């Protein structure tokens, strides 16, 4: 389903040719004879507010487009919505057809057959995942592009914490002033973790056309599926149980189970709208001002400040301590003598921290 929610009828008319071109994308990629795996193109009637046109077959998606659009608070990002019950990869579909797609397009799929991860890895996508790719046209200096994935990571983590805090507050287990939420953090360079368990990942691509960068941002997040690691809903339930126990003074009546408050599951639609709301102004500010306004907040939300890393050099192990990010977007570290280094992945290890090399920085 492709839905355009432009601000004015004129914008709808301008976008319509691109929407028509985009219609067959998922039906070509679905790799299935099932009609449920094909998409349907739907777009508003610019002359009749509230009405819409459509063509094609039902796409089988369970994503509630109207709920999402009703919660969305952006100017461009996410206001062109493509949904599918299943597709090969949202990232591949958008990446291969980015020149045909309107600015701000967001593609959400219930399932992916071969979702893409870092280094060509496959991102498994069982039921209960939030999986999407978005395209944004940015007038941004090329040296700032590496920071886009950090901005996306920060927006995702902040949005997850916000919806978790709202769920706990709705259950009477927190307040807006207490800041009660779940501990979700960024693992550099592009993963989202809860403790030692991976919760999601971010993958970004870019291309340059007509003096602008087309940035494609792909996200996979475990929302309601507890396997193989954990998920947002499970983390909220754990936080609720801890908050309830704390409210009772940490004591339980013997032989009785703790009474659990009712926690509503987080919807994909609400979480995605929260991510888009945060991401759009952050990308605009990154393009205009660089990463400096976000660095303190980013480091507050990641796992690595003060982390000691053992580098292998010449058969010896060299300890360094992570202090932040360098101006190039790599890890900034110091050794025991206070010398500053930029840490780069060597490109051979799936875990960046198992294959870092250092470059000395000027004093």
Secondary structure as a PSIPRED ss2 file (coil, helix, strand):
# PSIPRED VFORMAT (PSIPRED V4.0)

   1 X C   1.000  0.000  0.000
   2 X E   0.000  0.000  1.000
   3 X E   0.000  0.000  1.000
   4 X E   0.000  0.000  1.000
   5 X C   1.000  0.000  0.000
   6 X C   1.000  0.000  0.000
   7 X C   1.000  0.000  0.000
   8 X C   1.000  0.000  0.000
   9 X H   0.000  1.000  0.000
  10 X H   0.000  1.000  0.000
  11 X H   0.000  1.000  0.000
  12 X H   0.000  1.000  0.000
  13 X H   0.000  1.000  0.000
  14 X H   0.000  1.000  0.000
  15 X H   0.000  1.000  0.000
  16 X H   0.000  1.000  0.000
  17 X H   0.000  1.000  0.000
  18 X H   0.000  1.000  0.000
  19 X H   0.000  1.000  0.000
  20 X H   0.000  1.000  0.000
  21 X H   0.000  1.000  0.000
  22 X H   0.000  1.000  0.000
  23 X C   1.000  0.000  0.000
  24 X C   1.000  0.000  0.000
  25 X H   0.000  1.000  0.000
  26 X H   0.000  1.000  0.000
  27 X H   0.000  1.000  0.000
  28 X H   0.000  1.000  0.000
  29 X H   0.000  1.000  0.000
  30 X C   1.000  0.000  0.000
  31 X C   1.000  0.000  0.000
  32 X C   1.000  0.000  0.000
  33 X C   1.000  0.000  0.000
  34 X C   1.000  0.000  0.000
  35 X H   0.000  1.000  0.000
  36 X H   0.000  1.000  0.000
  37 X H   0.000  1.000  0.000
  38 X C   1.000  0.000  0.000
  39 X C   1.000  0.000  0.000
  40 X E   0.000  0.000  1.000
  41 X E   0.000  0.000  1.000
  42 X E   0.000  0.000  1.000
  43 X E   0.000  0.000  1.000
  44 X E   0.000  0.000  1.000
  45 X C   1.000  0.000  0.000
  46 X C   1.000  0.000  0.000
  47 X C   1.000  0.000  0.000
  48 X C   1.000  0.000  0.000
  49 X C   1.000  0.000  0.000
  50 X C   1.000  0.000  0.000
  51 X C   1.000  0.000  0.000
  52 X E   0.000  0.000  1.000
  53 X E   0.000  0.000  1.000
  54 X E   0.000  0.000  1.000
  55 X E   0.000  0.000  1.000
  56 X E   0.000  0.000  1.000
  57 X C   1.000  0.000  0.000
  58 X C   1.000  0.000  0.000
  59 X C   1.000  0.000  0.000
  60 X C   1.000  0.000  0.000
  61 X C   1.000  0.000  0.000
  62 X C   1.000  0.000  0.000
  63 X C   1.000  0.000  0.000
  64 X C   1.000  0.000  0.000
  65 X H   0.000  1.000  0.000
  66 X H   0.000  1.000  0.000
  67 X H   0.000  1.000  0.000
  68 X H   0.000  1.000  0.000
  69 X H   0.000  1.000  0.000
  70 X H   0.000  1.000  0.000
  71 X H   0.000  1.000  0.000
  72 X C   1.000  0.000  0.000
  73 X C   1.000  0.000  0.000
  74 X C   1.000  0.000  0.000
  75 X C   1.000  0.000  0.000
  76 X C   1.000  0.000  0.000
  77 X C   1.000  0.000  0.000
  78 X C   1.000  0.000  0.000
  79 X C   1.000  0.000  0.000
  80 X E   0.000  0.000  1.000
  81 X E   0.000  0.000  1.000
  82 X E   0.000  0.000  1.000
  83 X E   0.000  0.000  1.000
  84 X E   0.000  0.000  1.000
  85 X E   0.000  0.000  1.000
  86 X E   0.000  0.000  1.000
  87 X E   0.000  0.000  1.000
  88 X C   1.000  0.000  0.000
  89 X C   1.000  0.000  0.000
  90 X H   0.000  1.000  0.000
  91 X H   0.000  1.000  0.000
  92 X H   0.000  1.000  0.000
  93 X H   0.000  1.000  0.000
  94 X H   0.000  1.000  0.000
  95 X H   0.000  1.000  0.000
  96 X H   0.000  1.000  0.000
  97 X C   1.000  0.000  0.000
  98 X H   0.000  1.000  0.000
  99 X H   0.000  1.000  0.000
 100 X H   0.000  1.000  0.000
 101 X C   1.000  0.000  0.000
 102 X C   1.000  0.000  0.000
 103 X C   1.000  0.000  0.000
 104 X C   1.000  0.000  0.000
 105 X E   0.000  0.000  1.000
 106 X E   0.000  0.000  1.000
 107 X E   0.000  0.000  1.000
 108 X E   0.000  0.000  1.000
 109 X E   0.000  0.000  1.000
 110 X E   0.000  0.000  1.000
 111 X E   0.000  0.000  1.000
 112 X E   0.000  0.000  1.000
 113 X C   1.000  0.000  0.000
 114 X C   1.000  0.000  0.000
 115 X E   0.000  0.000  1.000
 116 X E   0.000  0.000  1.000
 117 X C   1.000  0.000  0.000
 118 X H   0.000  1.000  0.000
 119 X H   0.000  1.000  0.000
 120 X H   0.000  1.000  0.000
 121 X C   1.000  0.000  0.000
 122 X E   0.000  0.000  1.000
 123 X E   0.000  0.000  1.000
 124 X C   1.000  0.000  0.000
 125 X C   1.000  0.000  0.000
 126 X C   1.000  0.000  0.000
 127 X C   1.000  0.000  0.000
 128 X C   1.000  0.000  0.000
 129 X E   0.000  0.000  1.000
 130 X E   0.000  0.000  1.000
 131 X E   0.000  0.000  1.000
 132 X E   0.000  0.000  1.000
 133 X E   0.000  0.000  1.000
 134 X E   0.000  0.000  1.000
 135 X E   0.000  0.000  1.000
 136 X E   0.000  0.000  1.000
 137 X E   0.000  0.000  1.000
 138 X E   0.000  0.000  1.000
 139 X C   1.000  0.000  0.000
 140 X C   1.000  0.000  0.000
 141 X C   1.000  0.000  0.000
 142 X H   0.000  1.000  0.000
 143 X H   0.000  1.000  0.000
 144 X H   0.000  1.000  0.000
 145 X H   0.000  1.000  0.000
 146 X H   0.000  1.000  0.000
 147 X H   0.000  1.000  0.000
 148 X H   0.000  1.000  0.000
 149 X H   0.000  1.000  0.000
 150 X H   0.000  1.000  0.000
 151 X H   0.000  1.000  0.000
 152 X H   0.000  1.000  0.000
 153 X H   0.000  1.000  0.000
 154 X H   0.000  1.000  0.000
 155 X H   0.000  1.000  0.000
 156 X H   0.000  1.000  0.000
 157 X H   0.000  1.000  0.000
 158 X H   0.000  1.000  0.000
 159 X H   0.000  1.000  0.000
 160 X H   0.000  1.000  0.000
 161 X H   0.000  1.000  0.000
 162 X H   0.000  1.000  0.000
 163 X H   0.000  1.000  0.000
 164 X H   0.000  1.000  0.000
 165 X H   0.000  1.000  0.000
 166 X H   0.000  1.000  0.000
 167 X H   0.000  1.000  0.000
 168 X H   0.000  1.000  0.000
 169 X H   0.000  1.000  0.000
 170 X H   0.000  1.000  0.000
 171 X C   1.000  0.000  0.000
 172 X C   1.000  0.000  0.000
 173 X C   1.000  0.000  0.000
 174 X C   1.000  0.000  0.000
 175 X C   1.000  0.000  0.000
 176 X C   1.000  0.000  0.000
 177 X C   1.000  0.000  0.000
 178 X C   1.000  0.000  0.000
 179 X C   1.000  0.000  0.000
 180 X C   1.000  0.000  0.000
 181 X C   1.000  0.000  0.000
 182 X C   1.000  0.000  0.000
 183 X C   1.000  0.000  0.000
 184 X C   1.000  0.000  0.000
 185 X E   0.000  0.000  1.000
 186 X E   0.000  0.000  1.000
 187 X E   0.000  0.000  1.000
 188 X C   1.000  0.000  0.000
 189 X C   1.000  0.000  0.000
 190 X C   1.000  0.000  0.000
 191 X E   0.000  0.000  1.000
 192 X E   0.000  0.000  1.000
 193 X E   0.000  0.000  1.000
 194 X E   0.000  0.000  1.000
 195 X C   1.000  0.000  0.000
 196 X C   1.000  0.000  0.000
 197 X E   0.000  0.000  1.000
 198 X E   0.000  0.000  1.000
 199 X E   0.000  0.000  1.000
 200 X E   0.000  0.000  1.000
 201 X E   0.000  0.000  1.000
 202 X E   0.000  0.000  1.000
 203 X E   0.000  0.000  1.000
 204 X E   0.000  0.000  1.000
 205 X E   0.000  0.000  1.000
 206 X E   0.000  0.000  1.000
 207 X E   0.000  0.000  1.000
 208 X E   0.000  0.000  1.000
 209 X E   0.000  0.000  1.000
 210 X C   1.000  0.000  0.000
 211 X C   1.000  0.000  0.000
 212 X E   0.000  0.000  1.000
 213 X E   0.000  0.000  1.000
 214 X E   0.000  0.000  1.000
 215 X E   0.000  0.000  1.000
 216 X E   0.000  0.000  1.000
 217 X E   0.000  0.000  1.000
 218 X E   0.000  0.000  1.000
 219 X E   0.000  0.000  1.000
 220 X E   0.000  0.000  1.000
 221 X E   0.000  0.000  1.000
 222 X E   0.000  0.000  1.000
 223 X C   1.000  0.000  0.000
 224 X C   1.000  0.000  0.000
 225 X C   1.000  0.000  0.000
 226 X C   1.000  0.000  0.000
 227 X C   1.000  0.000  0.000
 228 X C   1.000  0.000  0.000
 229 X C   1.000  0.000  0.000
 230 X C   1.000  0.000  0.000
 231 X C   1.000  0.000  0.000
 232 X H   0.000  1.000  0.000
 233 X H   0.000  1.000  0.000
 234 X H   0.000  1.000  0.000
 235 X H   0.000  1.000  0.000
 236 X H   0.000  1.000  0.000
 237 X H   0.000  1.000  0.000
 238 X H   0.000  1.000  0.000
 239 X H   0.000  1.000  0.000
 240 X H   0.000  1.000  0.000
 241 X H   0.000  1.000  0.000
 242 X H   0.000  1.000  0.000
 243 X H   0.000  1.000  0.000
 244 X H   0.000  1.000  0.000
 245 X H   0.000  1.000  0.000
 246 X H   0.000  1.000  0.000
 247 X H   0.000  1.000  0.000
 248 X C   1.000  0.000  0.000
 249 X C   1.000  0.000  0.000
 250 X C   1.000  0.000  0.000
 251 X C   1.000  0.000  0.000
 252 X C   1.000  0.000  0.000
 253 X C   1.000  0.000  0.000
 254 X C   1.000  0.000  0.000
 255 X C   1.000  0.000  0.000
 256 X C   1.000  0.000  0.000
 257 X C   1.000  0.000  0.000
 258 X C   1.000  0.000  0.000
 259 X C   1.000  0.000  0.000
 260 X C   1.000  0.000  0.000
 261 X C   1.000  0.000  0.000
 262 X C   1.000  0.000  0.000
 263 X C   1.000  0.000  0.000
 264 X C   1.000  0.000  0.000
 265 X C   1.000  0.000  0.000
 266 X C   1.000  0.000  0.000
 267 X C   1.000  0.000  0.000
 268 X H   0.000  1.000  0.000
 269 X H   0.000  1.000  0.000
 270 X H   0.000  1.000  0.000
 271 X H   0.000  1.000  0.000
 272 X H   0.000  1.000  0.000
 273 X H   0.000  1.000  0.000
 274 X H   0.000  1.000  0.000
 275 X H   0.000  1.000  0.000
 276 X H   0.000  1.000  0.000
 277 X H   0.000  1.000  0.000
 278 X H   0.000  1.000  0.000
 279 X H   0.000  1.000  0.000
 280 X H   0.000  1.000  0.000
 281 X H   0.000  1.000  0.000
 282 X H   0.000  1.000  0.000
 283 X H   0.000  1.000  0.000
 284 X H   0.000  1.000  0.000
 285 X H   0.000  1.000  0.000
 286 X H   0.000  1.000  0.000
 287 X H   0.000  1.000  0.000
 288 X H   0.000  1.000  0.000
 289 X H   0.000  1.000  0.000
 290 X C   1.000  0.000  0.000
 291 X C   1.000  0.000  0.000
 292 X H   0.000  1.000  0.000
 293 X H   0.000  1.000  0.000
 294 X H   0.000  1.000  0.000
 295 X H   0.000  1.000  0.000
 296 X H   0.000  1.000  0.000
 297 X H   0.000  1.000  0.000
 298 X H   0.000  1.000  0.000
 299 X H   0.000  1.000  0.000
 300 X H   0.000  1.000  0.000
 301 X C   1.000  0.000  0.000
 302 X E   0.000  0.000  1.000
 303 X C   1.000  0.000  0.000
 304 X C   1.000  0.000  0.000
 305 X C   1.000  0.000  0.000
 306 X C   1.000  0.000  0.000
 307 X C   1.000  0.000  0.000
 308 X E   0.000  0.000  1.000
 309 X E   0.000  0.000  1.000
 310 X E   0.000  0.000  1.000
 311 X E   0.000  0.000  1.000
 312 X E   0.000  0.000  1.000
 313 X E   0.000  0.000  1.000
 314 X C   1.000  0.000  0.000
 315 X C   1.000  0.000  0.000
 316 X E   0.000  0.000  1.000
 317 X E   0.000  0.000  1.000
 318 X E   0.000  0.000  1.000
 319 X E   0.000  0.000  1.000
 320 X E   0.000  0.000  1.000
 321 X E   0.000  0.000  1.000
 322 X E   0.000  0.000  1.000
 323 X E   0.000  0.000  1.000
 324 X E   0.000  0.000  1.000
 325 X E   0.000  0.000  1.000
 326 X C   1.000  0.000  0.000
 327 X C   1.000  0.000  0.000
 328 X C   1.000  0.000  0.000
 329 X C   1.000  0.000  0.000
 330 X C   1.000  0.000  0.000
 331 X E   0.000  0.000  1.000
 332 X E   0.000  0.000  1.000
 333 X E   0.000  0.000  1.000
 334 X E   0.000  0.000  1.000
 335 X C   1.000  0.000  0.000
 336 X C   1.000  0.000  0.000
 337 X C   1.000  0.000  0.000
 338 X C   1.000  0.000  0.000
 339 X C   1.000  0.000  0.000
 340 X E   0.000  0.000  1.000
 341 X E   0.000  0.000  1.000
 342 X E   0.000  0.000  1.000
 343 X E   0.000  0.000  1.000
 344 X E   0.000  0.000  1.000
 345 X E   0.000  0.000  1.000
 346 X C   1.000  0.000  0.000
 347 X C   1.000  0.000  0.000
 348 X C   1.000  0.000  0.000
 349 X C   1.000  0.000  0.000
 350 X C   1.000  0.000  0.000
 351 X C   1.000  0.000  0.000
 352 X H   0.000  1.000  0.000
 353 X H   0.000  1.000  0.000
 354 X H   0.000  1.000  0.000
 355 X C   1.000  0.000  0.000
 356 X E   0.000  0.000  1.000
 357 X E   0.000  0.000  1.000
 358 X E   0.000  0.000  1.000
 359 X E   0.000  0.000  1.000
 360 X E   0.000  0.000  1.000
 361 X C   1.000  0.000  0.000
 362 X C   1.000  0.000  0.000
 363 X C   1.000  0.000  0.000
